[in-house]
Amino acid sequence: MRYAARWMMVSILWVAPLYAESESWVHVVGGAFVVQAKELERMHASLERTVTEAAKAQKKTLHAWNGYLIQFREKNIEGQRAVELQGSCEHDSNMDIRRVFVGDEIMDGGTCYFTVIYLIGAGRYSNVLFHGYA
């Protein structure tokens, strides 16, 4: 137990500075496992490109990337370890973003909101899903 708590603190202190000058990343509690720091680094290094390419392919325009809140939570999908990532360019400041995905509460908003799954074993993303427009 002590090892897990110590590892969590070290990984938070080590990984957090990587994201300090870009979009904000927030871990949503209740994940099925604890994602390793090296996987977070991979996602951080590739998510913007993945979302940008998806928007371009769908002829959509993204908001400024550094304005996105990126929330993530670990989950198992058909026995595979995965991370659900949701991006939002705005949210209610009263919302507890460590407990609830912002995008789960909003059905429209276009490219301001997106969801994508990162499959850890495959090292790739699912299709990026943008919200619709009301």
Rosetta silent file (secondary structure, phi, psi, omega in degrees, C-alpha in Angstrom):
SEQUENCE: MRYAARWMMVSILWVAPLYAESESWVHVVGGAFVVQAKELERMHASLERTVTEAAKAQKKTLHAWNGYLIQFREKNIEGQRAVELQGSCEHDSNMDIRRVFVGDEIMDGGTCYFTVIYLIGAGRYSNVLFHGYA
SCORE:     score description
SCORE:     0.000 S_00000001
   1 L     0.000  -44.170  178.754    0.000    0.000    0.000 S_00000001
   2 H   -62.311  -39.764 -179.783    2.808    2.391    0.891 S_00000001
   3 H   -61.324  -44.164 -179.382    4.545    1.575   -2.379 S_00000001
   4 H   -63.453  -43.978  179.776    1.417    2.387   -4.388 S_00000001
   5 H   -65.473  -41.863  179.170    0.898    5.687   -2.579 S_00000001
   6 H   -64.073  -43.627  179.252    4.568    6.605   -2.954 S_00000001
   7 H   -61.551  -41.358 -179.314    4.505    5.705   -6.672 S_00000001
   8 H   -62.732  -44.251  179.766    1.397    7.807   -7.180 S_00000001
   9 H   -65.149  -43.824  179.109    2.993   10.864   -5.539 S_00000001
  10 H   -61.842  -45.105 -178.139    6.229   10.465   -7.518 S_00000001
  11 H   -65.985  -37.323  178.269    4.347   10.065  -10.792 S_00000001
  12 H   -65.521  -45.642 -179.505    2.167   13.116  -10.076 S_00000001
  13 H   -68.314  -30.485 -178.847    5.172   15.252   -9.200 S_00000001
  14 H   -82.194  -41.229 -175.377    7.106   13.963  -12.203 S_00000001
  15 H   -81.966  -37.814 -174.817    4.346   14.062  -14.820 S_00000001
  16 H   -53.082  -43.061 -179.682    2.510   17.255  -13.814 S_00000001
  17 H   -62.437  -24.341  179.079    5.286   19.650  -14.940 S_00000001
  18 H   -61.209  -29.345 -173.418    5.121   18.157  -18.437 S_00000001
  19 H  -104.463    3.739 -171.088    1.659   19.609  -18.852 S_00000001
  20 L   -64.023  -32.856 -174.832    2.097   22.920  -17.066 S_00000001
  21 L  -106.363   16.676  179.104    2.431   25.099  -20.169 S_00000001
  22 L  -129.925 -155.573  177.950   -0.115   23.419  -22.400 S_00000001
  23 L   -57.932  159.924 -179.600   -3.675   22.211  -22.118 S_00000001
  24 E   -90.444  131.425  177.100   -4.784   21.096  -18.642 S_00000001
  25 E  -109.450  132.852 -179.385   -4.929   17.367  -17.933 S_00000001
  26 E  -132.325  128.835  176.386   -7.128   16.079  -15.095 S_00000001
  27 E   -82.057  123.667  177.408   -7.423   12.506  -13.858 S_00000001
  28 L   -89.634  126.537 -176.045  -11.069   11.553  -13.254 S_00000001
  29 L   -65.210  158.424  175.031  -11.372    9.246  -10.236 S_00000001
  30 L    98.814   17.022 -179.809  -12.820    5.767  -10.432 S_00000001
  31 L   -69.832  160.935 -177.802  -10.555    4.215  -13.033 S_00000001
  32 L   -77.931  -17.029  179.293  -10.182    0.458  -13.416 S_00000001
  33 L  -160.836 -179.025  177.530   -6.396    0.638  -12.874 S_00000001
  34 L  -106.640  118.932 -179.832   -3.644    3.255  -12.559 S_00000001
  35 L   -70.183  140.559 -178.965   -2.180    4.355  -15.885 S_00000001
  36 L   -77.966  152.406 -178.571    1.617    4.467  -15.938 S_00000001
  37 H   -57.521  -38.726 -178.703    3.490    7.737  -16.409 S_00000001
  38 H   -64.763  -32.985  176.487    5.067    6.522  -19.669 S_00000001
  39 H   -70.872  -39.403  176.077    1.587    5.948  -21.140 S_00000001
  40 H   -60.988  -40.656  177.848    0.488    9.421  -20.068 S_00000001
  41 H   -61.031  -44.294  179.059    3.571   10.816  -21.812 S_00000001
  42 H   -60.547  -44.436 -179.984    2.669    8.940  -25.011 S_00000001
  43 H   -65.243  -44.863 -179.551   -0.881   10.240  -24.914 S_00000001
  44 H   -61.035  -37.914 -178.497    0.226   13.791  -24.178 S_00000001
  45 H   -72.752  -22.600 -172.118    2.701   13.671  -27.071 S_00000001
  46 H  -118.768  -13.373 -174.322    0.166   12.357  -29.596 S_00000001
  47 H   -64.252  -46.337 -177.896   -3.329   13.498  -28.602 S_00000001
  48 H   -58.491  -45.951  179.248   -3.208   16.961  -30.175 S_00000001
  49 H   -61.643  -42.762 -179.322   -2.049   15.548  -33.522 S_00000001
  50 H   -62.467  -47.583 -178.714   -4.706   12.829  -33.424 S_00000001
  51 H   -68.555  -41.105  179.546   -7.561   15.239  -32.652 S_00000001
  52 H   -62.606  -44.160  178.832   -6.309   17.844  -35.125 S_00000001
  53 H   -64.168  -39.078  178.605   -6.076   15.280  -37.937 S_00000001
  54 H   -64.585  -43.081  179.336   -9.582   14.001  -37.136 S_00000001
  55 H   -63.118  -43.555  179.930  -11.003   17.533  -37.218 S_00000001
  56 H   -62.555  -43.874  179.452   -9.279   18.246  -40.530 S_00000001
  57 H   -62.741  -30.911 -179.924  -10.564   14.987  -42.055 S_00000001
  58 L   -95.385    9.205  179.497  -14.091   15.935  -40.954 S_00000001
  59 L    55.886   45.053  179.013  -13.652   19.524  -42.218 S_00000001
  60 L  -117.583  155.058  179.263  -14.066   20.923  -38.705 S_00000001
  61 L  -108.960  129.209  178.185  -12.191   23.720  -36.972 S_00000001
  62 L   -85.867  158.262  170.204  -10.783   23.215  -33.486 S_00000001
  63 L   -77.251  172.038  178.487  -10.584   25.790  -30.744 S_00000001
  64 L   -57.885  125.422 -173.619   -7.111   26.802  -29.522 S_00000001
  65 H   -59.056  -40.308 -176.782   -5.525   23.571  -28.251 S_00000001
  66 H   -69.627   -4.560  176.310   -3.987   25.120  -25.131 S_00000001
  67 H   -93.431   -5.321 -178.400   -7.506   26.106  -24.014 S_00000001
  68 L   -79.727  141.178  166.122   -8.773   22.525  -23.792 S_00000001
  69 E   -93.063  123.898  177.357   -9.329   20.719  -20.531 S_00000001
  70 E  -107.577  116.226  176.841   -8.328   17.073  -21.096 S_00000001
  71 E  -105.383  143.773  179.144   -9.920   14.649  -18.654 S_00000001
  72 E  -142.360  149.626  177.707   -8.914   10.998  -18.561 S_00000001
  73 E  -149.494  138.413  179.814   -9.936    7.818  -16.773 S_00000001
  74 E   -77.372  142.273  178.176   -8.693    4.275  -17.075 S_00000001
  75 E  -152.150  162.160  173.733  -11.129    1.558  -18.140 S_00000001
  76 E  -105.159  131.161  177.722  -11.189   -1.989  -19.463 S_00000001
  77 E  -123.264  111.449 -178.825  -12.750   -2.549  -22.876 S_00000001
  78 L    50.324   45.371  177.095  -13.309   -6.187  -23.801 S_00000001
  79 L    80.063    1.118  179.741  -10.441   -7.208  -21.516 S_00000001
  80 E  -105.176  140.859  176.810   -8.051   -4.573  -22.857 S_00000001
  81 E   -75.231  132.733 -176.918   -6.615   -1.742  -20.805 S_00000001
  82 E  -146.229  164.631  176.224   -7.665    1.606  -22.219 S_00000001
  83 E  -127.822  123.722  174.400   -7.896    5.264  -21.279 S_00000001
  84 E   -86.395  128.115  177.878  -10.958    7.351  -22.073 S_00000001
  85 E  -119.792  133.763  175.964  -10.028   10.944  -22.854 S_00000001
  86 E  -127.556  132.970  177.700  -12.490   13.785  -23.133 S_00000001
  87 E  -109.970  143.149  176.396  -11.607   17.287  -24.213 S_00000001
  88 E  -145.178  138.669 -179.290  -13.638   20.404  -23.520 S_00000001
  89 L   -92.261   -8.305  174.993  -12.920   24.037  -24.312 S_00000001
  90 L  -156.365  153.195  177.637  -15.264   25.312  -21.602 S_00000001
  91 L  -158.722  161.389  178.305  -16.978   24.009  -18.492 S_00000001
  92 L   -70.867  123.653 -177.520  -18.979   25.126  -15.487 S_00000001
  93 L   -65.013  -15.939  177.665  -16.527   26.168  -12.776 S_00000001
  94 L   -83.716   -9.640 -177.840  -18.850   24.611  -10.161 S_00000001
  95 L   -75.991  138.447  177.211  -18.444   21.163  -11.730 S_00000001
  96 L   -83.959   91.533 -173.172  -16.157   18.704   -9.940 S_00000001
  97 L   -71.673   -5.736  175.262  -13.913   17.885  -12.917 S_00000001
  98 L   -90.967   -7.448 -179.045  -12.058   15.202  -10.930 S_00000001
  99 L  -119.070  -25.560 -173.618  -15.270   13.190  -10.547 S_00000001
 100 L  -132.292  133.594  172.992  -17.376   13.899  -13.656 S_00000001
 101 L   -70.464  129.049 -179.954  -16.498   14.128  -17.324 S_00000001
 102 H   -58.830  -46.042 -175.991  -17.577   17.557  -18.580 S_00000001
 103 H   -63.914  -22.086  178.342  -18.661   16.176  -21.960 S_00000001
 104 H   -66.896  -21.225 -176.625  -21.050   13.667  -20.375 S_00000001
 105 H   -95.348   -7.357 -173.246  -23.241   16.580  -19.341 S_00000001
 106 L  -126.704  129.673 -176.383  -23.287   18.359  -22.736 S_00000001
 107 L   -99.906  -19.292  178.960  -24.802   17.019  -25.953 S_00000001
 108 E  -119.657 -162.664  177.563  -23.890   19.762  -28.419 S_00000001
 109 L   113.316   -4.389  176.567  -20.981   22.176  -28.733 S_00000001
 110 H    57.769 -136.404 -175.390  -19.229   20.846  -31.833 S_00000001
 111 H   -74.550   -1.111  173.679  -15.450   20.645  -31.654 S_00000001
 112 H   -65.547  -23.761 -177.919  -15.433   22.286  -28.238 S_00000001
 113 E  -130.107  133.038  176.166  -16.076   18.762  -26.909 S_00000001
 114 E  -145.577  160.023  175.875  -14.577   15.454  -28.025 S_00000001
 115 E  -133.710  140.589  175.829  -14.091   11.899  -26.790 S_00000001
 116 E  -151.895  149.261  178.514  -11.443    9.389  -27.807 S_00000001
 117 E  -110.385  132.391  174.218  -10.209    6.082  -26.387 S_00000001
 118 E  -102.884  119.420  178.305   -6.507    5.221  -26.184 S_00000001
 119 E   -89.553  110.562 -172.634   -5.884    1.461  -26.336 S_00000001
 120 L   -61.829  -49.623 -177.663   -2.758    0.902  -24.261 S_00000001
 121 L   -60.384  -37.661 -179.454   -1.777   -2.515  -25.646 S_00000001
 122 L   -86.266  -19.251 -178.617   -2.124   -1.372  -29.253 S_00000001
 123 L    65.487   35.192 -178.569   -0.673    2.077  -28.597 S_00000001
 124 E  -143.183  167.461  179.774   -3.342    3.743  -30.729 S_00000001
 125 E  -100.952  155.247  168.418   -6.512    5.789  -30.508 S_00000001
 126 L   -77.201 -177.378  173.555  -10.073    4.984  -31.507 S_00000001
 127 L   -64.910  143.731  176.971  -11.908    7.377  -33.804 S_00000001
 128 L   -81.934  128.553  178.455  -12.306   10.859  -32.357 S_00000001
 129 E  -108.738  117.523  175.586  -15.951   11.695  -31.694 S_00000001
 130 E   -94.718  150.635  175.634  -16.890   15.372  -31.699 S_00000001
 131 L   -69.012  160.133  177.959  -20.177   16.588  -30.252 S_00000001
 132 E   -85.215 -167.032  177.602  -22.872   17.741  -32.614 S_00000001
 133 L  -120.744  137.165  179.433  -24.548   21.119  -32.909 S_00000001
 134 L   -75.973    0.000    0.000  -27.928   21.975  -31.432 S_00000001
